[in-house]
């Protein structure tokens, strides 16, 4: 986490988060660090579909077609957070933390991530084991660690 903070600070970049299944855990991890106001702008906790639509501008058709836990929605969340905050770096996460809500196609532990850095936008799906707390904690760690290569010069 310290490496990410240093890189963002050195580049003069700010980070915004758009979180669903992690419920603000990523923003909390960032703001636990002293001096985070130098590189952390804000966090959106968009747990409901309505919040994703209203706060981040996610197209309801994406949610209807792909489901809230999908690459398309994660990408739209990241881009929406980046556009609404006018910062360089956005991170989005949407998933099924459990214990309920899983399906055969999207079992508990399925989490979609998206990172927007400037005009680049990448996404990936992760699958994490454990109870609700373990899935959420793993998603927070992964979201931040996987962002690191994207902010390196």
VEXKOLRO-741767 format. One record per residue: x, y, z of N, C-alpha, C in turn. Coordinates in steps of 0.001 Angstrom, whole numbers, padded with zeros to 6 digits, always signed. Example, Ala and Ser with C-alpha at 12.3 -4.5 7.8 and 13.67 -1.06 7.14 Angstrom:
BEGIN
+013190-005690+007800+012300-004500+007800+013200-003300+007800+012850-002250+007080+013670-001060+007140+012900+000030+007870
# end
This chain:
BEGIN
+000826-001199+000000+000000+000000+000000+000865+001255+000000+001954+001209+000732+002836+002365+000784+003439+002697-000562+003761+001652-001356+004311+001880-002692+003294+002595-003576+002043+002166-003497+000992+002797-004287+000840+004261-003899+000805+004526-002616+000678+005904-002140+001840+006756-002636+003044+006234-002547+004222+006989-003001+004157+007287-004490+003785+006285-005287+003707+006492-006734+002643+007515-007108+001482+007413-006486+000425+008382-006772+000873+009785-006383+001464+009906-005211+001949+011208-004739+003018+011764-005679+003982+010927-006057+005061+011372-006955+004532+011856-008295+003499+011193-008795+002950+011560-010104+001933+012693-009998+001560+013047-008783+000562+014094-008600-000834+013630-008980-001060+012325-008869-002344+011743-009241-003207+011505-008011-004513+011547-008247-005492+011255-007205-006246+009983-007573-006700+009276-006542-007433+008021-006691-008863+008196-006209-009790+007604-006955-011187+007509-006545-011562+006028-006558-012402+005624-005620-012869+004240-005576-014377+004189-005798-014808+003112-006439-016230+002820-006624-016421+001391-006151-017074+001236-005018-017142-000077-004372-018567-000563-004201-018722-001850-004398-019981-002503-004094-019746-003529-002993-019281-004715-003315-019183-005789-002323-018205-005488-001191-017245-004603-001396-016290-004273-000333-016813-003184+000594-017921-002563+000253-018614-001653+001153-017796-000503+001714-016844-000012+000966-016009+001087+001436-014694+000645+002042-014428-000654+002026-013198-001178+002612-011937-000688+001929-012008-000476+000626-010836+000023-000096-010561+001463+000301-011603+002272+000327-011443+003664+000750-010924+003728+002184-011422+002864+003046-010953+002841+004438-009481+002473+004507-009064+001475+003720-007656+001076+003720-006774+002234+003254-007246+002964+002269-006468+004107+001773-006372+005214+002810-007494+005551+003411-007508+006684+004334-006968+006326+005713-006677+005060+005953-005983+004677+007190-004541+005178+007178-004018+005472+006000-002626+005913+005877-002521+007417+006130-001594+007842+006977-001380+009279+007171-000975+009926+005842-001487+011093+005587-001138+011818+004369-001918+011380+003143-002925+010535+003334-003677+010026+002182-004434+011124+001439-004672+012246+002068-005360+013331+001357-004516+013876+000209-003228+013542+000180-002369+013947-000943-002673+013161-002209-003273+011968-002078-003461+011101-003248-004813+010396-003312-005620+010489-002263-006951+009876-002272-008006+010971-002323-008844+010926-003367-009842+011972-003566-011168+011675-002874-011744+010523-003193-013057+010168-002636-013376+008717-002924-014419+008242-002248-014888+006888-002483-016401+006869-002617-016863+006125-003594-018297+005901-003784-018604+004490-003296-019566+004360-002397-020058+003044-002010-021413+002903-002689-021422+002093-003743-022618+001931-004569-023072+000482-004468-023639+000168-003337-023994-001212-003043-025201-001682-003855-026169-000816-004015-027367-001190-004777-027186-000857-006256-027994-001508-007081-027974-001188-008503-028373+000267-008723-029361+000723-007969-029809+002117-008104-028666+003077-007824-027856+002796-006818-026723+003664-006504-025707+003667-007643-025473+002507-008234-024538+002441-009368-025033+003325-010513-026321+003282-010750-026928+004066-011833-026895+005557-011497-027374+005926-010315-027494+007338-009943-026154+008008-009665-025281+007337-008943-024029+007977-008517-022911+007871-009543-022896+006771-010310-021790+006536-011233-022202+006592-012699-023498+006682-012955-023973+006747-014335-023927+005415-015067-023924+004301-014327-023946+002992-014976-025271+002854-015730-025196+002455-016970-026384+002262-017799-027196+001091-017246-028476+001306-016928-029297+000206-016407-029334-001002-017348-029196-000761-018644-029208-001865-019603-028014-002796-019394-026868-002244-018958-025708-003091-018668-026002-004034-017511-026626-003493-016474-026966-004308-015307-027983-005369-015690-028977-004978-016474-030011-005924-016884-029432-007040-017760-028562-006667-018681-028014-007652-019620-026941-008549-019006-026042-007947-018204-024880-008678-017702-024942-009007-016209-025779-008314-015478-025828-008440-014030-024865-007469-013383-025118-007138-012126-024266-006173-011415-022851-006690-011236-022704-007995-011122-021382-008607-010959-020922-009060-012343-020280-008129-013053-019866-008402-014425-018745-007458-014828-018048-007860-015873-016993-007007-016410-017558-005678-016889-018677-005734-017603-019260-004513-018158-019608-003506-017064-020184-003988-015977-020578-003081-014893-019345-002576-014141-018370-003428-013903-017144-002971-013230-016471-001871-014046-016378-002066-015354-015779-001050-016223-016567+000263-016168-017890+000155-016231-018735+001356-016188-018606+002069-014842-018466+001306-013774-018286+001906-012446-016973+002687-012383-015901+002082-012871-014591+002757-012834-014607+004026-013667-015117+003917-014875-015136+005092-015751-016065+006166-015182-017207+005767-014644-018140+006727-014054-017534+007457-012870-016830+006725-012002-016182+007358-010845-015094+008315-011301-014330+007911-012290-013251+008760-012803-013821+010040-013411-014852+009912-014210-015446+011082-014859-016101+012024-013855-016781+011489-012862-017486+012329-011894-016542+013027-010918-015372+012471-010727-014439+013084-009788-013320+013853-010483-013187+013663-011778-012152+014355-012561-010745+014082-012021-010487+012811-011685-009152+012433-011238-008533+011474-012250-007271+011172-012043-006533+010366-013000-006762+008866-012853-007025+008409-011620-007048+006969-011347-008339+006584-010626-008997+005553-011168-010208+005027-010534-010090+003518-010399-010675+003023-009353-010673+001588-009051-012110+001215-008711-012622+000151-009329-013995-000283-009057-014015-001762-008739-014962-002150-007894-015112-003551-007505-016593-003867-007303-017002-005016-007845-018371-005492-007681-018331-007013-007632-019006-007594-006652-018892-009039-006516-019925-009652-005608-019742-010937-005370-020626-011722-004510-019811-012162-003296-019999-011471-002176-019220-011768-000977-019831-012905-000156-021106-013167-000341-021764-014268+000361-022311-013871+001722-022844-014805+002452-022867-016225+002133-023919-016594+001082-024886-015703+000826-025909-015975-000185-025602-015137-001428-026414-015334-002454-026305-014516-003644-025539-015152-004782-024836-016233-004523-024080-016882-005583-024972-017680-006518-024481-017877-007717-025155-018706-008713-024094-019640-009312-024511-020633-010082-023495-021474-010736-022537-020669-011625-023053-019660-012303-022208-018837-013175-021361-017844-012388-021881-017387-011254-021184-016410-010412-021273-016867-008958-020431-017836-008596-020493-018353-007221-019994-017325-006205-020333-017564-004954-019818-016728-003873-018299-016672-004006-017760-015478-003874-016325-015267-004020-015934-014688-005369-016893-014584-006292-016641-013979-007600-016613-012465-007450-015537-011858-007900-015411-010397-007811-014828-009879-009117-015492-008881-009684-014972-008183-010859-014314-006891-010422-013153-006628-010983-012376-005422-010713-012206-004645-012011-012128-003333-011896-011760-002495-013046-010912-001344-012545-009923-000983-013364-009021+000119-013053-008965+001050-014250-009217+002310-014016-009109+003328-015065-007931+004225-014686-006957+004300-015574-005790+005152-015357-005653+006006-016615-005958+007297-016472-006017+008137-017652-007086+007590-018579-006735+007374-019847-007724+006838-020781-007671+005315-020899-006778+004670-020149-006718+003199-020136-007774+002646-019178-008354+001521-019554-009365+000874-018718-009185-000630-018830-008897-001282-017714-008699-002724-017690-009598-003342-016628-009937-004596-016843-010787-005307-015878-010334-006750-015776-010644-007350-014637-010377-008772-014460-011310-009334-013409-011499-010642-013493-012349-011337-012542-011467-012128-011584-011808-012068-010313-011125-012859-009307-012114-013765-008606-011607-014853-008077-012436-015746-007271-011696-015994-005965-012370-015726-004860-011745-015795-003552-012504-016768-002667-011764-017491-001852-012333-018496-000956-012571-017886+000423-013453-018531+001176-013671-018146+002564-015045-017561+002794-015235-017102+004013-016512-016504+004373-016575-015066+003850-017665-014406+004142-017906-013045+003653-016745-012106+003982-016297-012162+005205-015200-011290+005640-013914-011582+004866-013630-012851+004657-012411-013235+003934-012473-012801+002475-013623-012968+001839-013779-012553+000440-013597-011046+000319-014223-010310+001207-014109-008841+001144-012674-008385+001391-012017-008964+002371-010633-008579+002676-009706-008911+001506-009891-010077+000899-009068-010466-000247-009308-009528-001422-010557-009124-001623-010877-008203-002719-010218-006842-002504-010217-006357-001282-009559-005072-000978-008072-005177-001292-007432-006215-000804-005987-006386-001051-005675-006474-002537-006456-007288-003239-006202-007480-004666-006431-006186-005455-007488-005481-005155-007806-004251-005890-006648-003260-005823-006058-003117-004660-004965-002158-004479-003648-002685-005048-003355-003955-004816-002096-004523-005316-002066-004550-006840-003185-004891-007463-003223-004985-008922-003186-003617-009594-003477-002577-008853-003399-001220-009414-001951-000751-009553-001092-001237-008700+000296-000778-008641+000995-000732-010000+000975-001786-010804+001688-001713-012090+001127-000658-013046-000138-000324-012871-000764+000640-013770-000399+002078-013464+000121+002342-012270+000488+003722-011934+002000+003947-011978+002739+002863-012233+004199+003023-012366+004512+003798-013647+005508+004666-013585+005864+005417-014808+006440+004513-015883
# end
